Each structure stands twice: as structure tokens, then as C-alpha cells.
């Protein structure tokens, strides 16, 4: 799945800069940020699906003589990379939506 610029660097740069002061710059930034919304949402959802599949794949049966704590700890270790990727997409999407809402509010004034 390709993002508008095939990477996140432009999005990260936009989100880390202050909101532009002029209306024209705000409109350009809003359009750019909105172009990232669907790809980020799709990547977030795909990573959620992969996380659920991985969790199901690594469930440890109770007949192994493991406690619930042991099984939970092992499962968390087995899916930690997928969970981190999913959480990163959640954070990025939340930041993106917050910035878009802020720009829309400013442009509506």
C-alpha cells in the first residue's frame, strides 16, 4: 500500500511543524494531510488484522502445564513487534486527525 509520497517523512515533518499562519498555507496543508488519512487508516486496520492473526497463532494451550500468567507473558512477547507497529499507526492516525480538525477549525473562523 502506497502513501501519497511513499513514506512517512513528509507527514512526520508536517505534524512536527507549527500550523501555518496564512489561510492559503493552511488550505494547502489541510489538503496534504487529508491525502494521508485513508492510507494511514488502511495501514492501521491491516496491522490490527495482522496483530489478531498473530495472537491467534501464538496462543499457548492450557494443557502445557503453563499458568495463565505464563501464557499471557509468552503471547505478549510473541506479538510485541506487531503490537508496536499497530500502536505506531494508531498514534500517527490520531495525530493526523487532530491536526486536520485544528486546521478545519482555524479555516472556519
N, C-alpha and C positions, 0 to 999 in steps of 0.2 A: 504494500500500500504506500503510495507516494504522497507526501505532504506537498503543499504548493512549491516550496523551494527544496524539496527532497532532504531536508534536515531540520533540526530544531533550532539552529543557531539564530536565525532571523527572529523567530518567535521569542527565544530567550532574551535576545537583545532588546526587542520591543517591550517586553514585560519588565525589563530591568531599568528602562529609561523613564524619566518623568513624562507625564502626559503632555503632549504638545500644547502650546498656548494659543495658536491661531486656529480658527474654525476649519480652514482648508486642510491644515495638517492633521487635525483631529478626524476629519472625514476620511482622509487617506489611511490613517492608522486604523480606524474602525473597519474599513473595507478589508484591509490586510488581515487584521485579527479575525474577522468573520470568515475569511477564506480558510483559516486553520480549524474552525470549530468542528466541522464534520469529520475531517481526517483524524483529529485527536480523539473525538468521541468514538469513532470506529476502532482505533487502536486500543483505546481503553477497554471497550467491550470485548475485543478479541483477546486481550490479555486477561480479562476476567474469565473468559471461557477456558483459556489455557490453564489458568490457576485452578479452576474447578476440576478440569480433567486430570491435572497433575495430583491434586488432593485425592481424588478417587483412585488414581493409580497407586498411590503410596500408602493407602490405608493399611494399617497393620492389624491382622485378625487377633481377636482376643484369646484364641486358643494357643498362642505362642507363649503364654505364661507372662506376658507383659502387663504392667499396671496401666490404668488409663493415663496417668501422668507420663509414663514411658512412651506409650503410643503417640500421645499428643506432642511430646518433645521431638520424637523421631519424625513425625509428619511435618512439623514446623521447620525442621532442618532440611527435609527433602524438598520443600517447596519455597524456601526462602528467596531464591533468585526470582522466581515468578511473582511472588508476593511483592518484592521490592519494585519490580518493573510495573506492576499494576498500580501500586501506590504512587509511583512517579507520574504515571499518566493521570491519576486522579488529581494530584496536586497541580499538574500543568493545566488540566482542563478547568479546574476551579479558579486558578489564577487568570486564565484566559477569559472565562465568563465574567469574573469580577471586573476586569479591565474593560471589557465590552460594555457592561452595564454602566460603568463610570463614564465612559465616553458618550454613550447614548444620553445619559442624564445631562452632561455638560452641553451637548448639542441641542437639547430640548429647551434650554434656558433662553 
